[in-house]
Amino acid sequence: MVVWFLVLWVLFGHVAIWVAVYNRLHSWGIPRAMVLAGSVVAIFLVVAGPLTFVWGLYTGLWGWLDEQLSTWPQISSTLFGAGWFPVAALYALACVAKATSVIYWWVKGKLSPPPAVLRHHVSWRYQLPREHLLDHQASWGNRLLLRLPGNESLDVELVDLAVDIPHLPAGLDRLRIVQLSDLHLSGRVPRAFFERVVEIVNDQDPDFVLLTGDVVEKPECLSWVPEILGELRAEYGRYFVLGNHDVLLDVNKLRRSLEDAGLIDLGNRVVEVPVSVTWGKRASRVYPRLFDKESSDACLPAWQTLPRVVLVGSERPWIGEALSLSELDGRRDGALLLAISHTPDQIVWARKEGIHLLLAGHLHGGQIRIPVIGPIVSPSRFGTRLNAGLYFWPPTLLYVSRGLSARFPLRWQAPPEVTCLTLRAPQGASHPRVDFPGKAPALGASGFGEHLDR
């Protein structure tokens, strides 16, 4: 019986090790050929473990080992004399340690309460009519996937959060930000889906719209950018960074297409925006000023009296180098430092730079979440620990979106997401707290809203 338990524990750890290798390969900015080669090896070894277990059942190997435990003193000298045994024993110990670690983090994640900074969390589910969206522009294979029972790829969940931001200037209380991530414009998910998403975003009346990477996957869909994303509306602008799938295209052409649609490139740049938001009433729009070394000291006098949002974009590890915000020292008072990145792994950089809020995507919430267990595939150095939702790693608050699409249009228990965050100043706690931070979504013939209080 002991052998059976150990074999299963080692098998679990073996699978966990190579799933972790697969996840981390896809989180590094290494050449794509190396990622693909490493992924093939990792998948092979993940499959090889269970096959070896089944082979042991078929041949009676595990039963034989169980019987041999009674003669351990006699066989131990033979095993220790074999050259392969120390290596196998060390690997088995590594598998046991990995399995124990996975169980620890799974239990900790299940028992951890939501971050204390979360004031309110409300969601609506839009179930958009399949036949209206499936206009036969996608291939038959993708249409088949989209029609699979339980596939949520054509649903949209509007997640509305109100969060306290430590040190948020009172003048930025109730600032509303909409995040979109992982659109993967490719034609696999029909264009009508994204047009409906834009309608949902504009209904929220956001101050900022922020796109956190993987915008376009196929060059044929570059023409969708001005026609779809150009329709997004935000009081203080729409900003974007690129992700790992974007770099497979002509990056300069993609940036130009997004900028021609009215979006502002935040890739490895800093943009400083003066804002006035008082109980939902906005001052006249002030256009953002790009922050660079030449103009870093040229702060206009009128700005000194307004709270500011300092937007920072990181496209690491795929594009550029890590930004240093040391030039902001002495000007952080009265400012919200808000960073966007494709991967949540940039939380390490964000904490080092004193970022208040980091928005990311990339992980798709696991895309397929197994009941009770949760996500398995999560291309991050942290595995599944930051797969989706709100995390507070002081001094940085991190939100990870499940995104809107994927290379393969298959989602289960991880529906596409539009995120709307209402930022609250701690000193605003003396004001009456609203029961609902935003306005209810507009309902139309194309879908319905489901009110879920969490």
ABEGO torsion letter per residue (X at the ends): XAAAAAAAAAAAAAAAAAAAAAAAAAABBBBAAAAAAAAAAAAAAAAAAAAAAAAAAAAGAAAAAAAAAAAAAAAAAAAAABAAAAAAAAAAAAAAAAAAAAAAAAAAAAABBBBAABABBBBBBBBBBAAAABAGABBAAAAAAAABBGBAAABBBBBBBBBBBBGBBAAABGBBBBBBBGAGBAGABBAAAAAAAAAAAAAAGBABBBBAEGABABAAAAAAAAAAAAABBBAAEBBBBBBAAAAABBAAAAAAAAAAAGBBBABGBBBBBBBBBBGGBBBBBBBBBBBBAAAAABBBAAAAABBBBBBBBBAOAABEBBBBAAAABGAABGBBBBBBBABAAAAAAAAAAGBABBBBBGAGGGGBBBBGAEBABBBBAAEAAAABEBBBBOABBBBBBAEABBABBBBBGBBBBBBBBBBBBAAAAABBBBABABBBBBBBAABBBBBBBX
